[in-house]
Amino acid sequence: AIRRQRQMCIRDSKYTVQRKKSVVGLAAFSGYQPSYGKAAGVWVQISHQANNEQSLDVIVPDHTRILCSQNGLYYNLVLNKSAMVIKSDINLTNNYYYAVQGKFEVQRFSAIGGRLYCQNFKFLGFIDTDYIEVRVNGELWTRRDSLYDMEPNEMAYMVRYNPTAGVDIIFGNKTHGMIVQPGALIEVSYLLHDGASGNMDVREHPFFLFGEKLYDISGEEVDGNAVFEI
């Protein structure tokens, strides 16, 4: 009787709650995975400066930060590889690259380990869970949508909303996914962003500046803003 009364309370209250935390908490308790929202993103064009006379092959690492002139926020180039080399003798006219707004952070934990081990991590602000990456002892593991999508002993994990605080990373039980061993080093990288503030009006023709130094293929430091325009 108590359990039935509790289920009726959840059923009725989910239509009347107004606080965001209450809404997503009840959704998670009911078996749904609430969305944390998405970081603003933009396609940018990188081209050589018209008056640039430097013949440099420049290395641009993944997640290189660029600063938006319109809102003063940082975006990160998403290359899906460790780095790219922009050669001085190629035409960049039709080259576009995706950049996502926010800041990448990393947290590290020593695992207790065991079957279905859960590692919670807390954060401040808005998070885009699409950019979560998990490494165990330095090795990148694969993200799956559910426990049943994990192959036996596969190095895999799933991401779950935590109604109390933060995000849970769930590992396997050997039948579905590999068991994390006690003492293993877990490294979680993720993207925090500024929500709707990252949106921009492209009609105002915003431009970007590199927010950090780049290097050429010989290892010499390069001012990307003197070589390229974004």
C-alpha positions, -999 to +999 in steps of 0.1 A: +000+000+000+028+024+008+046+016-025+014+022-044+008+055-026+044+066-034+039+057-071+007+078-072+025+107-056+052+106-082+027+103-110+007+133-098+036+155-088+055+152-121+027+173-138+028+201-112+065+206-103+081+238-116+118+237-104+141+223-130+159+200-105+125+186-093+114+179-129+146+161-140+148+143-106+113+129-110+120+119-146+151+100-136+133+083-108+106+072-133+132+056-155+139+083-180+173+098-188+168+136-188+189+157-212+215+181-197+211+204-227+236+212-255+265+236-258+263+262-286+283+254-317+294+271-349+311+262-382+341+285-387+363+291-417+401+294-412+420+312-440+454+327-446+458+364-438+458+384-470+490+402-462+507+372-446+541+365-461+551+337-437+555+302-453+546+281-423+530+247-419+511+252-386+500+225-362+465+231-347+457+207-319+422+193-311+403+215-287+423+246-296+405+276-280+392+305-302+377+337-288+345+351-303+344+389-310+307+391-305+301+376-270+336+374-256+333+336-250+357+309-258+349+281-283+370+249-289+378+234-323+365+199-325+388+180-350+381+144-340+418+137-342+447+148-320+458+177-344+457+189-379+485+206-400+475+237-420+500+240-449+510+273-463+506+263-499+470+250-499+438+269-506+416+271-475+386+288-491+362+258-487+375+244-454+352+247-424+357+234-389+333+229-360+338+247-328+318+242-295+315+268-268+328+262-233+357+249-214+370+213-212+379+201-177+393+169-163+388+150-130+407+120-118+397+093-094+412+062-078+386+034-083+372+012-055+363-012-083+340-042-085+310-052-105+288-023-118+312+002-103+298+037-103+320+068-103+302+100-097+317+134-106+303+168-097+306+200-116+295+236-115+275+252-144+261+236-176+275+204-190+272+188-224+274+151-218+280+144-255+316+154-249+323+131-219+354+109-224+366+083-199+400+068-197+410+040-173+447+037-166+453+060-196+433+039-221+402+054-237+370+034-231+339+032-252+306+048-243+274+028-246+238+038-242+229+010-218+245-019-199+230-044-223+248-027-252+281-037-237+299-068-250+313-093-225+345-078-210+343-048-234+361-017-221+329+003-220+308+025-197+274+043-197+265+078-185+236+082-161+219+113-147+223+116-109+192+133-093+213+143-063+244+159-078+267+155-108+269+127-133+274+089-128+297+068-149+286+032-147+311+004-156+304-033-164+300-066-146+320-089-169+289-103-185+281-068-198+313-047-200+346-051-182+349-048-144+371-019-132+398-032-109+404-017-075+430+011-076+426+018-113+430+055-123+398+069-138+401+101-158+369+119-169+370+148-193+339+169-200+327+202-214+312+230-193+295+258-213+276+290-209+242+278-221+222+302-243+249+329-239+269+310-265+244+317-292+254+344-317+239+365-345+257+355-376+243+385-394+267+407-375+296+387-390+314+377-359+351+368-362+373+348-339+409+350-326+431+322-315+431+321-277+465+303-274+498+299-291+503+275-320+535+258-333+549+250-366+561+215-376+596+223-364+583+231-329+587+269-331+560+290-315+536+307-339+511+336-334+481+321-352+464+355-354+493+368-375+490+339-400+453+332-402+419+348-399+388+330-386 
